[in-house]
């Protein structure tokens, strides 16, 4: 295994574990709602389940500050090692946690604790892993950084594949009893593998060189970030808005298709699976292209396309709620998402100097995730309920695309 492969594996395993867990939770939100948040009103039950996930996102900024600063002080790999331990612990709790019928109110409390642990861990994962990837190969930053989003896509692919298989072969009673936990078991198995790889690597050459110079970076990365780089943080948050919202829209689509369009779980999972394949394959290609033709050009074009196609695609799905229609729509979403997400991590990393890159990436990414991604499933559910229109998700994504495109253009003056 050469050095590049080892670095990609080390940085991507924890990210994949994180997204496998969070994607699986979004995909089985209907089951979790019934088993852990029972209510006479199914909508209230689902809102409680999704609200618990949103509450877990509030732990992300805390993890971003703690682990991001730690990554800038002790090293990228040191922070990543702590993150993967915590993420594995959260997965273990979800695997073993009994439902409401067995332990009553301790079931939803236990689910909240598990998601809070994972949220804290995820808060420091992205910034540290992205910094490690981008700093390890200066000439191929776009390609290296793209593996962050490619591993997220593969996690979606893995979660939907596992759930599509189990929902097809298991009876509804078996799926509700234990089948929905299978993705979390797989996530639990990934933890030790990721920990092993991370403990056997050295930090990136760029970070190591910076630490060895006479001016190794700010003594207080967090203070320096908010004193000197507030504009960078805000622009990066805006840049990730449409990418994050689009990701959560794709993972939310099965719940949308089941509740709003009356489709079967296996059909909607299949559509999301196809999208995961497209994202996994084409995101590194887009990252590679950004090293040749420029990241700003690719990002602004992709944001414009997302703004144009979102409403027509939802009109198509609503008019023809069949498997082929949903698969085609999600496949197109996946292609455009790969186009935008491939260059994005490197473009974000280039906004911050190496001395506070871990802190800057972690805080801007996680606050952006909370604002534009973490609340997307909840916001879509509320919008549909308030307006009665199944087009509500497309309005949300179109607005995010316009915001992100603007921020990408404004960010050009800050990128190194």
C-alpha positions in Angstrom: 0.0 0.0 0.0 1.7 3.2 -1.1 1.7 6.5 0.9 -1.1 8.2 -1.0 -3.5 5.2 -0.5 -2.6 5.0 3.2 -3.3 8.7 3.7 -6.7 8.5 1.8 -7.6 5.4 3.8 -6.7 7.0 7.1 -8.6 10.2 6.4 -11.6 8.5 4.8 -12.4 5.7 7.2 -13.6 7.9 10.0 -15.5 10.1 7.6 -17.2 7.0 6.1 -18.0 5.7 9.6 -19.6 9.1 10.5 -21.7 9.3 7.4 -22.7 5.6 7.5 -24.2 6.2 10.9 -25.9 9.5 10.2 -27.2 8.3 6.8 -28.6 5.1 8.3 -30.3 7.1 11.0 -31.9 9.4 8.3 -33.0 6.4 6.2 -34.6 4.5 9.1 -36.0 7.6 10.8 -39.5 6.1 10.3 -38.5 2.9 12.3 -36.6 4.9 15.0 -39.6 7.2 15.4 -41.9 4.3 16.1 -39.6 2.4 18.4 -37.9 5.1 20.4 -40.3 8.1 20.1 -43.8 6.5 20.1 -46.7 8.9 19.9 -50.4 8.8 18.9 -49.5 11.2 16.0 -47.0 9.7 13.5 -45.9 13.1 12.4 -45.0 14.1 16.0 -43.1 10.8 16.4 -41.1 11.5 13.2 -40.4 15.1 14.3 -39.1 13.9 17.6 -36.7 11.4 15.9 -35.5 14.0 13.4 -35.3 16.6 16.2 -33.0 14.4 18.2 -30.7 14.2 15.2 -30.8 18.0 14.9 -30.0 18.3 18.6 -26.9 16.0 18.0 -25.7 18.5 15.4 -25.4 21.1 18.2 -22.6 19.0 19.6 -20.7 19.5 16.3 -19.4 23.0 17.0 -18.2 21.9 20.4 -16.3 19.1 18.8 -15.1 21.4 16.1 -13.6 23.8 18.6 -12.0 21.1 20.8 -10.7 18.8 18.2 -10.0 21.5 15.6 -7.7 23.4 18.0 -6.2 20.1 19.0 -5.4 19.3 15.3 -3.6 22.6 15.0 -1.6 22.2 18.2 -0.9 18.4 18.5 -1.4 17.3 14.8 -4.0 16.2 12.4 -3.6 12.5 13.1 -3.8 13.0 16.9 -7.2 14.7 16.5 -8.3 12.0 14.1 -7.4 9.2 16.5 -9.6 10.7 19.2 -12.5 11.3 16.8 -12.6 7.7 15.6 -12.7 6.3 19.1 -15.7 8.5 20.0 -17.5 7.7 16.8 -17.1 4.0 17.4 -18.5 4.4 20.9 -21.6 6.1 19.6 -22.2 3.3 17.1 -21.8 0.7 19.8 -24.6 2.4 21.9 -27.0 2.5 18.9 -26.4 -1.2 18.2 -27.0 -2.3 21.8 -29.8 0.2 22.9 -33.2 -1.4 23.7 -36.3 0.3 22.5 -39.0 2.3 24.4 -41.1 -0.8 25.1 -38.2 -2.4 27.0 -36.7 0.5 29.0 -39.2 3.4 28.6 -37.9 6.9 28.6 -34.3 5.7 28.8 -34.5 4.6 25.2 -34.9 8.1 23.6 -32.4 9.5 26.2 -29.9 6.8 25.2 -30.4 7.5 21.5 -29.8 11.2 22.2 -26.6 10.5 24.1 -25.3 8.2 21.3 -26.0 10.9 18.7 -24.4 13.6 20.8 -21.2 11.5 21.1 -21.1 11.0 17.4 -21.9 14.7 16.7 -19.0 15.8 18.9 -16.7 13.4 17.1 -17.9 14.4 13.7 -17.2 18.0 14.6 -13.5 17.5 14.5 -13.3 14.8 11.9 -13.9 16.8 8.7 -11.5 19.6 9.4 -8.6 17.4 10.5 -9.1 14.8 7.8 -9.4 17.4 5.0 -6.3 19.3 6.2 -4.4 16.0 6.3 -5.4 15.1 2.7 -4.9 18.5 1.1 -1.5 19.1 2.9 -0.2 15.7 1.8 0.0 16.4 -1.9 0.3 20.1 -2.8 0.1 19.5 -6.6 -3.1 17.5 -6.3 -5.1 19.2 -3.6 -8.4 18.9 -5.5 -8.0 15.2 -6.1 -6.9 14.4 -2.5 -9.6 16.6 -0.9 -12.3 15.0 -3.1 -11.9 11.7 -1.2 -13.6 13.4 1.7 -16.9 13.8 -0.2 -16.3 10.5 -2.1 -16.1 8.6 1.2 -19.3 10.3 2.3 -21.0 9.1 -0.9 -19.7 5.6 -0.4 -21.1 5.6 3.1 -24.5 6.6 1.7 -24.1 3.9 -0.9 -23.2 1.3 1.8 -26.0 2.4 4.1 -28.7 2.3 1.4 -27.4 -1.0 0.0 -27.5 -2.7 3.3 -31.0 -1.3 4.1 -32.4 -2.0 0.6 -31.2 -5.6 0.9 -32.5 -6.2 4.4 -35.8 -4.5 3.7 -36.2 -6.8 0.6 -35.3 -10.1 2.3 -36.6 -9.6 5.8 -40.2 -9.4 6.8 -41.4 -6.0 8.1 -41.5 -7.4 11.6 -37.9 -8.6 11.3 -36.7 -5.4 9.8 -38.3 -3.4 12.6 -37.0 -5.8 15.3 -33.3 -5.9 14.3 -32.7 -5.4 10.5 -32.5 -1.6 10.8 -29.5 -1.9 13.1 -27.3 -3.7 10.5 -25.6 -0.5 9.1 -24.6 0.5 12.6 -23.0 -2.9 13.2 -20.9 -2.3 10.0 -20.0 1.1 11.3 -18.9 -0.4 14.5 -16.6 -2.8 12.7 -15.0 0.1 10.7 -13.8 1.8 13.9 -11.0 -0.5 14.8 -9.7 -0.6 11.2 -9.6 3.2 11.0 -7.9 3.5 14.3 -5.2 0.9 13.3 -4.4 2.8 10.1 -4.3 6.2 11.7 -1.9 5.2 14.5 0.6 4.0 11.9 1.0 7.2 9.8 2.9 10.5 10.2 1.4 13.9 9.9 1.3 15.9 6.6 4.6 17.4 5.4 3.1 20.9 5.2 2.0 20.7 8.9 5.3 19.1 10.0 7.3 21.8 8.2 5.2 24.6 9.7 5.7 23.2 13.2 9.4 23.2 12.7 9.8 26.8 11.5 10.6 29.8 13.7 7.0 30.9 13.2 5.0 27.7 13.6 1.6 29.4 13.7 -0.7 31.1 16.2 -0.4 30.1 19.8 -4.2 30.3 20.1 -5.7 29.2 16.8 -9.3 29.8 17.9 -8.6 33.4 19.0 -6.6 34.1 15.9 -9.3 32.7 13.7 -12.1 35.0 15.0 -9.8 38.0 15.2 -8.4 37.8 11.7 -10.3 35.3 9.6 -14.0 35.9 10.3 -14.8 36.7 6.7 -13.1 33.5 5.6 -15.2 31.5 8.1 -18.5 33.1 6.9 -17.6 32.5 3.2 -16.7 28.9 3.7 -20.0 28.4 5.5 -21.8 29.8 2.5 -19.8 27.7 0.1 -20.9 24.5 1.7 -24.6 25.4 2.0 -25.8 23.8 -1.2 -23.5 20.8 -1.0 -24.6 20.0 2.6 -28.3 20.7 1.9 -28.2 18.6 -1.3 -26.5 15.7 0.6 -29.2 15.6 3.3 -31.9 16.1 0.7 -30.7 12.9 -1.1 -30.6 10.9 2.2 -34.0 12.3 3.2 -35.5 11.3 -0.1 -36.6 7.8 1.0 -38.6 9.3 3.9 -40.1 11.8 1.5 -41.0 9.1 -1.0 -42.5 6.8 1.6 -44.6 9.4 3.4 -45.5 11.9 0.6 -45.5 9.7 -2.6 -46.6 6.4 -1.1 -43.6 4.4 -2.5 -42.2 1.2 -1.0 -39.0 1.4 1.2 -37.1 -0.9 -1.2 -37.9 1.3 -4.2 -36.8 4.5 -2.6 -33.6 2.9 -1.2 -32.7 1.7 -4.6 -32.9 5.2 -6.1 -30.6 6.5 -3.3 -28.2 3.6 -3.9 -27.8 4.5 -7.6 -27.1 8.1 -6.6 -24.4 6.9 -4.1 -22.7 4.9 -7.0 -22.6 8.1 -9.1 -21.2 10.2 -6.3 -18.6 7.7 -5.3 -17.2 7.4 -8.9 -17.5 10.9 -10.2 -16.5 13.0 -7.2 -12.7 12.1 -7.4 -12.9 12.8 -11.2 -14.3 16.3 -10.5 -11.6 16.8 -7.9 -8.9 15.8 -10.4 -10.4 18.2 -13.0 -10.3 21.1 -10.5 -6.5 20.7 -10.3 -6.4 21.4 -14.0 -9.2 23.8 -14.9 -9.7 25.7 -11.6 -12.0 25.2 -8.6 -13.9 28.5 -8.8 -15.0 27.9 -12.4 -16.3 24.4 -11.5 -18.0 25.4 -8.3 -19.9 28.4 -9.7 -21.1 26.5 -12.8 -22.3 23.6 -10.6 -24.2 25.9 -8.2 -25.9 27.6 -11.2 -27.1 24.2 -12.6 -28.4 23.1 -9.2 -30.5 26.4 -9.0 -31.9 25.7 -12.4 -32.8 22.0 -12.2 -34.1 21.6 -8.6 -37.7 22.7 -9.1 -38.2 20.9 -12.5 -36.9 17.6 -11.0 -39.3 17.8 -8.1 -42.1 18.6 -10.5 -41.2 15.5 -12.5 -41.1 13.3 -9.3 -44.5 14.6 -8.2 -46.1 14.1 -11.6 -44.7 10.6 -12.1 -44.1 9.0 -8.7 -42.5 5.8 -10.0 -39.2 4.1 -9.4 -37.7 5.0 -12.8 -38.6 8.7 -12.4 -37.1 8.9 -8.9 -33.9 7.0 -10.0 -33.4 9.3 -13.0 -34.0 12.5 -10.9 -31.6 11.3 -8.1 -29.0 10.3 -10.6 -29.0 13.8 -12.1 -28.8 15.2 -8.6 -25.8 13.0 -8.0 -23.9 14.1 -11.1 -24.3 17.8 -10.3 -23.5 17.2 -6.6 -20.2 15.4 -7.6 -19.4 18.3 -9.9 -19.7 20.7 -7.0 -18.5 18.5 -4.1 -15.3 17.3 -5.8 -13.4 20.6 -5.8 -15.1 21.9 -2.6 -12.8 20.4 0.2 -9.6 21.7 -1.3 -11.2 25.1 -2.0 -12.3 25.3 1.6 -8.8 24.3 2.9 -7.1 26.9 0.7 -9.1 29.6 2.5 -7.1 29.2 5.8 -3.3 29.3 6.6 -1.9 26.0 7.8 -1.5 27.4 11.4 -5.3 27.5 12.0 -6.5 25.4 9.1 -7.8 22.6 11.3 -9.8 25.0 13.5 -11.0 27.1 10.6 -12.2 24.1 8.6 -13.8 22.4 11.5 -15.8 25.4 12.8 -16.9 26.8 9.4 -17.9 23.3 8.1 -19.8 22.3 11.2 -21.6 25.5 11.8 -22.5 25.4 8.1 -23.8 21.9 8.4 -26.0 22.9 11.3 -27.4 25.9 9.5 -27.8 24.5 6.0 -27.7 20.7 6.3 -28.6 19.4 9.7 -32.0 21.2 9.7 -32.8 20.3 6.1 -34.9 17.1 6.8 -36.7 18.9 9.6 -37.2 22.1 7.6 -38.5 20.1 4.6 -41.0 18.3 6.8 -42.2 21.5 8.3 -42.4 23.3 4.9 -44.5 20.5 3.4 -46.7 20.5 6.5 -47.1 24.3 6.5 -47.6 24.8 2.7 -49.1 21.4 1.7 -46.7 21.5 -1.3 -44.3 18.6 -2.1 -42.2 21.2 -4.0 -41.0 22.7 -0.8 -37.7 20.8 -0.9 -36.8 22.2 -4.3 -37.4 25.8 -3.1 -35.0 25.2 -0.2 -32.2 23.8 -2.4 -32.6 26.5 -5.1 -32.1 29.2 -2.4 -29.0 27.4 -1.1 -27.5 27.1 -4.6 -27.8 30.9 -5.2 -26.1 31.6 -1.8 -23.2 29.2 -2.4 -22.5 30.5 -5.9 -22.3 34.0 -4.6 -19.9 33.0 -1.7 -17.6 31.1 -4.1 -17.2 34.2 -6.2 -16.5 36.4 -3.2 -14.0 33.8 -1.8 -11.6 34.2 -4.7 -9.7 37.1 -3.0 -8.9 35.0 0.1 -7.8 31.6 -1.4 -4.1 30.8 -1.2 
